[in-house]
């Protein structure tokens, strides 16, 4: 083994350590980029203020948002103030007909329906207020009009909640 290989190995190790420890932003496999001084997150309960109220939506949405941040960022969930804070309310739970067509007897009928959920979110980054926002997020689920909402509502709420949580996560910590 050449004499200089130990020196090369030592230099390579030193440079590697500098590169790893000198990084100012933490990156994860989820796409989140969170400053290293951000350690905690607080997610307030999102009450349902929509005209039509699904009795489980507030809890389902709030818990899904908490789970996303705890599981995909390594942040500690707090019961009050955190480095990152989320609050807001569910403002819409709307059902609309889509794809209006003429039936065999000449009446207008919907071949599909759409459930849209809208959430107003206030995000505060107590470590970098330039990232704060107040925004509205919406997601929808379409289904065949031969089925009632009660037949698809559990799946619709699950799919919509997942999309809303992903959108909020991406806007707040993935900087998309």
ChimeraX attribute file (.defattr): number of C-alpha atoms within 10 A of each C-alpha:
attribute: neighborCount
match mode: 1-to-1
recipient: residues
	/A:1	5
	/A:2	5
	/A:3	7
	/A:4	8
	/A:5	10
	/A:6	11
	/A:7	10
	/A:8	11
	/A:9	11
	/A:10	11
	/A:11	12
	/A:12	12
	/A:13	12
	/A:14	11
	/A:15	11
	/A:16	12
	/A:17	11
	/A:18	11
	/A:19	10
	/A:20	9
	/A:21	8
	/A:22	9
	/A:23	11
	/A:24	12
	/A:25	12
	/A:26	14
	/A:27	15
	/A:28	13
	/A:29	8
	/A:30	12
	/A:31	16
	/A:32	21
	/A:33	18
	/A:34	19
	/A:35	15
	/A:36	11
	/A:37	11
	/A:38	17
	/A:39	15
	/A:40	19
	/A:41	25
	/A:42	21
	/A:43	22
	/A:44	19
	/A:45	16
	/A:46	22
	/A:47	17
	/A:48	22
	/A:49	14
	/A:50	16
	/A:51	11
	/A:52	12
	/A:53	15
	/A:54	12
	/A:55	9
	/A:56	11
	/A:57	20
	/A:58	18
	/A:59	14
	/A:60	14
	/A:61	24
	/A:62	20
	/A:63	15
	/A:64	18
	/A:65	21
	/A:66	18
	/A:67	14
	/A:68	15
	/A:69	21
	/A:70	15
	/A:71	10
	/A:72	14
	/A:73	22
	/A:74	13
	/A:75	18
	/A:76	16
	/A:77	18
	/A:78	15
	/A:79	10
	/A:80	11
	/A:81	15
	/A:82	21
	/A:83	18
	/A:84	24
	/A:85	19
	/A:86	25
	/A:87	17
	/A:88	19
	/A:89	20
	/A:90	23
	/A:91	21
	/A:92	19
	/A:93	20
	/A:94	15
	/A:95	16
	/A:96	11
	/A:97	16
	/A:98	16
	/A:99	11
	/A:100	13
	/A:101	13
	/A:102	11
	/A:103	11
	/A:104	7
	/A:105	6
	/A:106	8
	/A:107	10
	/A:108	12
	/A:109	14
	/A:110	17
	/A:111	16
	/A:112	17
	/A:113	21
	/A:114	18
	/A:115	20
	/A:116	18
	/A:117	23
	/A:118	19
	/A:119	24
	/A:120	16
	/A:121	18
	/A:122	15
	/A:123	20
	/A:124	22
	/A:125	19
	/A:126	15
	/A:127	14
	/A:128	12
	/A:129	11
	/A:130	9
	/A:131	14
	/A:132	17
	/A:133	15
	/A:134	12
	/A:135	13
	/A:136	15
	/A:137	16
	/A:138	18
	/A:139	18
	/A:140	19
	/A:141	18
	/A:142	16
	/A:143	19
	/A:144	15
	/A:145	16
	/A:146	11
	/A:147	11
	/A:148	11
	/A:149	16
	/A:150	9
	/A:151	11
	/A:152	14
	/A:153	15
	/A:154	12
	/A:155	12
	/A:156	21
	/A:157	22
	/A:158	15
	/A:159	14
	/A:160	20
	/A:161	22
	/A:162	16
	/A:163	16
	/A:164	21
	/A:165	21
	/A:166	16
	/A:167	16
	/A:168	20
	/A:169	20
	/A:170	16
	/A:171	16
	/A:172	21
	/A:173	19
	/A:174	17
	/A:175	12
	/A:176	11
